[in-house]
């Protein structure tokens, strides 16, 4: 059994190794604004780390909401049969997929909204108006959506709203995915950016390498890494 990694503590060390500063080291633990986590002056980036930790997939209220959606879709002729034990969003018609994302994705959207506000406030407080915003989103237990749907939801959220976030990295915390091609578990690191924003490849590539090395050194794991 691998040792669990405390995501925030480990990533703080990663950020420092990539020439980043903790904003709390600059403004203290109780500034008069909701601050982001990191500043990378060399890259002119303000970054916020968020962890998706709570798995609501088996929560009774979640199951009830999904069941209600299924009944609604069935009455509209979009699906058929009784409510399944688990709804695979990839098998749904596009209209149903979009509604499932909208209804079940609200906690993720709220997380992104908070990060957007933290990045905006930090840029304003530190006079960094020309810096770009990066959201580092660690999945450490949220199983409500399959990976492609989660990525689609994140992309749509930053595309249409929350323009302080130029790029997002969605990556494994202590969770792993199974990669059929290689037949073994993998940790993922997936970069996204708004259509009108440039990718931060130099910074995110450095962070990816250091995060994987840091995770391996703490956990004792040597797990295949899938990066995009």
HELIX and SHEET records of a PDB file:
HELIX    1   1 UNK A    7  UNK A   17  1                                  11    
HELIX    2   2 UNK A   23  UNK A   27  1                                   5    
HELIX    3   3 UNK A   60  UNK A   75  1                                  16    
HELIX    4   4 UNK A   89  UNK A   91  5                                   3    
HELIX    5   5 UNK A   94  UNK A  104  1                                  11    
HELIX    6   6 UNK A  106  UNK A  125  1                                  20    
HELIX    7   7 UNK A  147  UNK A  160  1                                  14    
HELIX    8   8 UNK A  201  UNK A  219  1                                  19    
SHEET    1   A 7 UNK A  21  UNK A  22  0                                        
SHEET    2   A 7 UNK A  38  UNK A  40 -1                                        
SHEET    3   A 7 UNK A  45  UNK A  52 -1                                        
SHEET    4   A 7 UNK A 132  UNK A 139  1                                        
SHEET    5   A 7 UNK A 167  UNK A 172  1                                        
SHEET    6   A 7 UNK A 184  UNK A 193 -1                                        
SHEET    7   A 7 UNK A 177  UNK A 179 -1                                        
SHEET    1   B 7 UNK A  21  UNK A  22  0                                        
SHEET    2   B 7 UNK A  38  UNK A  40 -1                                        
SHEET    3   B 7 UNK A  45  UNK A  52 -1                                        
SHEET    4   B 7 UNK A 132  UNK A 139  1                                        
SHEET    5   B 7 UNK A 167  UNK A 172  1                                        
SHEET    6   B 7 UNK A 184  UNK A 193 -1                                        
SHEET    7   B 7 UNK A 224  UNK A 227  1                                        
END                                                                             
